């Protein structure tokens, strides 16, 4: 018999079962001969159903109809632990696990770069929430919310050694540190839960913006006091060399391919009313040659966010590709590749995102 967690047993009468608040009886036992399950030829009759002090038994087996909403939720519950993750290393590192879903893989049956970026973002937000610092903003602390401040990413670099497949479980560690006088750095490490091997890593830089004026802001002293106890001076990418180099600006003359007419949709917006930083990955790939997408893995990408983007703008995606060496003896037609990208506004050509990427032939072991 199915468990109905949203209602309690009200009374059981001959031939029919009603749900609501349980009624007290002299014996607290209400015998019935059958229970109406809605009719139909396949309906099963219940020989006996008893209600004893709010607990219902059908054919001698317990069936709990009491509301789960009244049950207190323990922070140690396995479901919450899976959903929210946990702190390790003295609460300096936050760890969360994810299963790669079928809708998170691409044509080659592995997780996409967009999937990895989304998982990084989810882990970061749950880190803030689980730390007890979360205010009413999207990843903002209490003091930030009081001052109408939000975090905005200025640069992110992710490097992938191996893409997970459907059904794999990944474990993501994240932590934060200072970045200069007025910024924050957030790092991640992704491991395969079964092998414990690191399969990807990422680093990013963030600054504060006033969510109403859309102007950058210094980090207030009160916010520093909130976040400093969680800072860990550790780099996921040694030297962070790939994020320190300036990314070349593409123009119509230097770009090999241009895709115009890219329109941000309402679903591309985040709660801060600008395009979610992960969405740019898809637009970047729109101008990458199909042969590259089919034959190569995107092993590294650095995104340099120049300005925020709203829904009303049409965008263009520009790409240029270059080879990094001698073609290997594989199915690929060339050696590993590098690419430079630009997402710009179509009307005035104002830069939104610059990016640099590295590609490895899928047949190259």
Beta strands, then each sheet from edge to edge (+ up, - down):
strand 1: 9-13
strand 2: 16-19
strand 3: 49-52
strand 4: 55-58
strand 5: 61-63
strand 6: 86-88
strand 7: 93-99
strand 8: 149-160
strand 9: 169-178
strand 10: 184-192
strand 11: 198-210
strand 12: 216-217
strand 13: 257-263
strand 14: 296-305
strand 15: 314-323
strand 16: 337-345
strand 17: 351-361
sheet 1: 1+ 2-
sheet 2: 3+ 4- 5+
sheet 3: 6+ 7- 9+ 10- 11+ 8- 14+ 17- 16+ 15- 13+
sheet 4: 6+ 7- 9+ 10- 11+ 12-
end
